[in-house]
Amino acid sequence: MTESPRKLAYLDTSRYGTDRKAGGTVYDAIVVGGGPSGSTAARALARAGYRTALVERGGRIKPCGGAIPPRAIEDFAIPHSQIKARIHSARMIAPSGKTVDMPIDNGYVGMVDREEFDEWLRERAALSGAERIAATFEGFEDATGAMRTVVLRRKGEDTERLRLSARLVIGADGAKSLVARLALPKQKPTPCVFAYHEIVESTGGENGIERNPDNRCDVYYQGRISPDFYGWVFPHGETTSIGTGTARKGYGLRKAVSDLRDASGYADARTIRREGAPIPLKPLKRWDDGRNVLLTGDAAGVVAPASGEGIYYALECGRMVADAGEKFLKTGNPKCLSAARREFLGDHGTVFAILGLLQGVWYRSDWLRERFVAICKDADVQRMTWESYMHKKLTRESPLAHGRILMQNIGHYFGWRTA
């Protein structure tokens, strides 16, 4: 039976003072970060009977288009109340302004609002037994031994520190993870794009342009919107996410989003909130420290290249990390922790490699972006794209279809085929 989350109070940490000895409160697992991946991992461990703390700093919402495939809704029991819109097509917009519509046959993409969705996931974890703690992770206090002591600063307090100990620490604290930097200091950081979006009301000033309907996402492949990524206009029912991203330092993302609002008819719509954050585009080489720290979600780099899709992969990674963590807690063998990365890349590594190649090839110039959008006209490309996205597996199409698509890619890349 699926739980019905309710509003739960944070763990009362007021009894802990600055002179509290390290390790005074002991958990089986401490999860640092309350996004989709951290909440999923905390819920799974708590349901397995392990005393689990879910540490979240609060007050931050990740910029995100909010798309989740049917597989995520099914695998992770996402209720219909969290689905703000059902998308039945995507419109690809080339630098020239030419458009290609990609309808979804016999399915839809669900859209969630991260402010509400992330909190719902945290509440569900708490309902399963995880103890929520509103605090900011500051570091580790110990360097050896079977237990790991974390130092937290309570939300709203500059002087009070909280020290908690656990047999396992899971870092789910985002792309620039402090847990990762401290526990795996020699690891090379993953490449990122910086994403920025504005959540606006879906109704308002029209600016003379047809509004984005609730059943369609618009994706802008234009250098003026992003020199190396894309821009998006994703409806969430009463609100719409309008954003873009880039790895280029100093690029004017706010100006780009303003231009995107003009182009899509949302220039005069009321802005509800603005958010920005780095998004990783490559899984880290290692997720565990060989002792008792394991990474998940953005901290592990599990966001799909090219598309920037992260919610499904965060949920899936959180589940796999919890499985590996449970085996570790049962056996005490730190080798169990490395199984999470192997399992994830075994299931999704090929897709990530293909999407990384796609981004590296087609996102480099408007000339190439124009040809990439042209490829999307092909019926086989559309069908295979949606089937792979919806089910999170590479579609097993006929060799002739794959061969024809490959030849189209080569032809467009070298200019043998016109856009």
C-alpha positions in Angstrom: 0.0 0.0 0.0 1.4 3.4 -1.0 1.8 5.8 1.9 -0.1 9.1 1.9 2.4 11.7 3.0 1.4 14.2 5.6 3.2 17.3 7.0 5.7 16.1 9.5 7.8 18.1 12.0 11.5 18.2 11.8 13.5 16.2 14.3 13.8 18.4 17.5 17.6 19.0 17.7 17.3 21.8 20.3 18.8 19.6 23.0 22.1 19.5 21.2 24.5 22.3 22.1 27.9 23.4 21.0 29.6 21.4 23.7 27.9 18.2 22.8 30.5 15.4 22.3 30.9 14.0 18.8 29.0 10.8 18.2 26.3 11.6 20.9 23.5 10.6 18.5 24.2 7.5 16.4 22.4 6.4 13.3 22.9 3.6 10.9 22.8 6.0 8.0 22.9 9.8 7.5 21.8 11.1 4.1 23.0 14.6 3.4 20.7 16.3 0.9 16.9 16.1 0.5 16.4 16.1 -3.2 14.8 13.2 -5.1 17.9 10.9 -4.8 18.6 11.6 -1.2 14.9 11.3 -0.2 14.6 8.0 -2.1 17.7 6.5 -0.5 16.6 7.6 3.0 13.1 6.2 2.5 14.5 2.8 1.3 16.9 2.5 4.2 14.3 3.5 6.8 11.8 1.0 5.4 14.5 -1.7 5.7 14.6 -1.0 9.4 17.8 1.2 9.6 17.8 4.3 11.8 18.2 7.0 9.1 18.6 10.7 9.3 17.7 12.9 6.3 19.6 16.2 6.5 18.3 19.1 4.4 19.2 22.7 4.4 16.0 23.9 2.9 15.2 27.2 1.0 16.6 26.0 -2.3 14.8 24.6 -5.3 16.8 23.2 -8.2 16.1 24.8 -11.7 14.5 22.0 -13.6 12.0 21.6 -16.4 10.2 19.0 -14.3 9.8 16.2 -16.8 9.4 12.6 -15.6 8.7 9.5 -17.8 5.9 7.0 -17.2 8.5 4.5 -15.9 9.4 6.9 -13.0 5.7 7.3 -12.2 5.2 3.6 -12.1 8.5 2.4 -10.5 8.4 5.0 -7.7 4.7 5.2 -7.1 4.3 8.9 -7.9 0.7 9.8 -7.3 -1.4 11.6 -10.0 -1.7 14.6 -7.6 2.0 15.4 -8.3 1.6 15.4 -12.1 0.8 19.1 -13.0 0.5 18.5 -16.7 0.7 15.6 -19.2 2.8 16.4 -22.3 1.9 14.7 -25.5 4.4 16.3 -27.9 7.7 18.2 -28.1 8.4 21.1 -30.5 12.1 21.4 -31.6 12.9 24.9 -32.7 16.0 25.5 -34.9 18.2 28.6 -35.1 16.3 29.6 -38.3 13.0 29.4 -36.4 11.9 26.3 -38.3 10.1 23.9 -36.0 9.7 20.1 -35.9 6.9 18.6 -33.8 7.5 15.2 -32.2 4.2 13.7 -31.0 4.2 11.0 -28.4 2.1 8.0 -29.6 0.2 6.1 -26.9 1.8 7.9 -23.9 2.7 11.1 -22.2 5.5 12.8 -20.2 4.5 13.9 -16.7 5.5 17.3 -15.5 6.1 18.1 -11.8 6.8 21.2 -9.9 10.1 20.7 -8.0 9.1 22.9 -5.0 6.1 20.6 -4.3 7.5 17.4 -5.6 10.8 17.4 -3.6 8.9 18.2 -0.4 6.5 15.4 -1.1 9.4 12.9 -1.4 10.9 14.1 1.8 7.6 13.8 3.6 7.2 10.2 2.3 10.7 9.4 3.5 9.8 10.7 7.0 6.5 8.7 7.0 8.6 5.6 6.3 10.7 6.4 9.4 13.5 8.7 8.3 14.2 11.5 10.8 14.3 14.9 9.1 16.9 17.4 10.3 17.0 21.0 9.1 20.7 21.8 8.9 23.6 22.5 6.6 26.5 20.0 6.3 29.8 21.5 7.3 32.2 18.6 7.3 33.5 15.4 8.9 35.1 15.5 12.3 36.8 12.1 12.3 39.2 10.5 9.8 39.4 6.9 11.0 37.3 4.2 12.5 34.1 2.4 11.6 31.8 5.3 12.4 31.7 8.6 10.6 30.9 11.8 12.5 29.3 14.7 10.6 29.2 18.3 11.7 26.0 20.2 10.9 25.0 23.8 11.4 21.4 24.1 12.4 19.2 26.2 10.0 19.1 29.8 11.1 21.9 29.5 13.6 25.4 30.7 13.1 27.0 29.4 16.3 25.3 26.1 17.2 26.8 22.9 15.8 25.3 19.5 15.8 27.4 16.4 15.6 25.9 13.1 14.5 27.5 9.7 13.9 26.6 6.9 11.6 27.9 3.7 10.1 27.1 5.1 6.6 27.0 8.6 5.1 25.3 9.2 1.8 26.2 12.4 0.0 23.2 13.7 -2.0 24.1 17.3 -1.7 24.2 18.3 -5.4 26.7 18.9 -8.2 29.2 20.7 -6.1 28.9 18.2 -3.3 30.9 19.1 -0.2 30.6 15.5 1.0 32.3 14.4 -2.3 35.1 17.0 -2.0 35.9 16.0 1.6 35.5 12.2 1.3 37.0 11.8 -2.1 39.4 14.7 -2.4 41.5 13.4 -5.2 38.6 12.9 -7.6 38.4 15.1 -10.7 35.2 17.2 -10.6 32.5 16.3 -13.2 31.8 18.8 -16.0 28.7 20.9 -15.5 26.4 23.3 -17.1 25.0 26.1 -15.1 21.2 26.1 -15.5 18.9 29.1 -14.8 15.1 29.2 -15.1 12.1 31.4 -14.2 8.8 29.9 -13.1 6.0 32.1 -14.5 2.3 32.1 -14.5 0.9 30.3 -17.5 -1.7 33.0 -18.1 -1.0 36.7 -18.6 0.2 39.0 -21.3 0.2 37.4 -24.7 2.8 39.6 -26.4 1.1 38.7 -29.7 2.4 35.2 -29.8 0.6 31.9 -29.4 1.1 30.5 -26.0 2.6 27.1 -25.3 -0.3 24.7 -24.8 -0.4 22.3 -21.8 0.3 19.3 -23.9 3.5 20.4 -25.5 7.1 21.2 -24.5 9.1 23.6 -26.6 12.9 23.1 -26.9 15.0 25.9 -28.4 18.3 24.8 -30.1 19.6 28.3 -30.8 23.0 29.8 -30.1 21.4 33.1 -28.8 19.6 31.1 -26.1 22.6 28.8 -25.3 25.9 28.4 -27.0 26.3 24.7 -26.0 23.0 23.5 -24.5 19.4 24.4 -25.2 16.5 26.5 -23.9 13.2 25.1 -22.7 9.6 26.2 -22.2 7.9 23.4 -20.1 4.3 23.9 -18.9 3.3 22.8 -15.5 -0.4 23.6 -15.7 -0.9 26.8 -13.8 2.8 27.6 -14.1 5.5 27.3 -16.7 9.3 26.7 -16.5 11.4 28.8 -18.9 15.1 28.3 -18.8 18.4 27.5 -20.3 21.9 26.5 -19.4 25.6 26.6 -20.5 29.0 25.6 -19.5 30.4 28.9 -20.8 31.5 31.1 -17.9 30.1 34.7 -18.0 27.3 33.9 -20.5 24.2 36.0 -19.9 21.7 33.4 -18.8 19.2 36.0 -17.5 19.3 37.8 -20.8 18.8 34.5 -22.7 15.8 33.6 -20.6 14.4 37.1 -21.1 14.8 36.5 -24.9 13.2 33.1 -24.5 10.2 34.6 -22.7 9.8 37.1 -25.6 10.0 34.4 -28.2 7.5 32.1 -26.5 4.9 34.8 -25.5 5.6 34.9 -21.8 7.3 38.3 -21.6 4.5 39.9 -19.6 3.6 36.8 -17.5 4.1 37.3 -13.7 7.4 35.7 -12.4 6.8 33.5 -9.4 10.4 32.6 -8.7 13.9 32.4 -10.2 16.4 29.6 -9.6 19.9 28.7 -10.8 22.3 25.8 -10.1 25.1 23.7 -11.7 24.0 20.5 -13.3 26.5 17.7 -13.8 26.7 16.0 -17.2 29.0 13.0 -16.5 29.0 10.3 -13.8 32.0 10.5 -11.4 34.6 7.9 -11.8 34.1 6.8 -8.2 31.1 7.1 -5.9 32.4 5.7 -2.6 35.5 6.3 -0.5 36.2 2.6 0.2 35.2 3.1 3.8 31.6 4.3 4.6 30.7 7.2 2.4 28.7 6.8 -0.8 27.4 9.4 -3.3 24.1 9.6 -5.1 22.1 11.8 -7.6 23.8 15.0 -8.8 26.6 14.4 -6.3 27.5 11.3 -8.3 26.9 13.1 -11.6 23.9 11.1 -12.8 22.2 13.6 -15.1 21.8 12.7 -18.7 24.0 14.6 -21.2 22.3 16.5 -24.0 18.9 16.4 -22.4 19.9 17.3 -18.9 17.3 14.9 -17.6 17.8 14.2 -14.0 14.7 13.3 -12.0 14.3 9.7 -13.1 18.0 9.0 -12.9 18.1 10.6 -9.4 15.3 8.4 -8.2 16.9 5.3 -9.8 20.3 6.1 -8.4 18.9 6.6 -4.9 17.3 3.2 -5.0 20.5 1.5 -6.1 22.6 3.4 -3.6 20.2 2.3 -0.8 20.5 -1.3 -2.0 24.3 -1.1 -1.8 24.1 0.7 1.5 21.9 -2.0 3.0 24.3 -4.7 2.0 27.1 -2.7 3.5 25.2 -2.2 6.8 24.4 -6.0 6.9 28.0 -7.2 6.2 30.3 -4.3 7.2 32.1 -4.9 3.9 32.9 -1.5 2.2 33.3 -3.3 -1.2 29.5 -3.5 -1.2 29.3 0.2 -1.8 30.9 0.1 -5.2 28.1 -2.0 -6.5 25.8 1.0 -6.9 27.9 2.6 -9.6 28.4 -0.7 -11.4 24.6 -1.4 -11.4 23.7 2.1 -12.5 26.2 2.3 -15.4 25.3 -1.3 -16.4 21.7 -0.2 -16.9 22.2 3.4 -18.2 25.9 3.8 -19.1 25.3 3.2 -22.9 22.5 5.8 -23.0 24.7 8.3 -21.2 27.6 7.7 -23.7 25.3 8.1 -26.7 23.8 11.3 -25.3 27.2 12.7 -24.5 28.4 12.1 -28.1 25.2 13.7 -29.4 25.8 16.9 -27.3 29.5 17.0 -28.3 28.6 16.7 -32.0 25.4 18.7 -32.5 25.5 21.5 -29.9 28.6 23.3 -31.1 27.2 25.8 -33.6 23.9 27.0 -35.1 24.9 25.3 -38.4 25.0 22.0 -36.7 21.9 22.7 -34.5 19.9 23.4 -37.6 20.8 20.0 -39.0 20.1 18.3 -35.7 16.5 19.7 -35.7 16.1 18.6 -39.3 17.0 15.0 -38.3 14.1 15.1 -35.8 11.6 15.1 -38.7 12.3 11.4 -39.3 9.5 9.2 -38.1 12.0 6.5 -37.0 14.0 9.0 -35.0 10.9 10.2 -33.3 9.6 6.8 -32.4 13.0 5.5 -31.2 13.6 8.7 -29.2 10.3 8.5 -27.3 10.5 4.7 -26.7 13.9 5.0 -25.3 12.9 8.0 -23.1 9.6 6.5 -21.9 11.1 3.1 -20.9 14.7 4.0 -20.2 16.1 1.3 -22.4 17.6 1.5 -25.9 14.9 0.5 -28.3 15.6 -2.8 -30.2 14.6 -1.5 -33.7 15.5 -3.2 -36.9 19.1 -2.8 -38.2 17.8 -1.1 -41.3 16.2 1.7 -39.2 19.4 2.2 -37.2 21.4 2.2 -40.4 19.2 4.8 -42.1 19.3 7.1 -39.1 23.1 6.8 -38.9 23.4 7.7 -42.6 21.1 10.7 -42.0 23.4 11.8 -39.1 26.4 11.6 -41.3 24.8 13.3 -44.2 23.5 16.2 -42.1 26.8 16.6 -40.3 28.9 16.9 -43.5 26.2 19.0 -45.3 25.3 16.3 -47.8 21.7 16.7 -46.7 20.2 20.1 -46.3 18.2 21.2 -43.3 
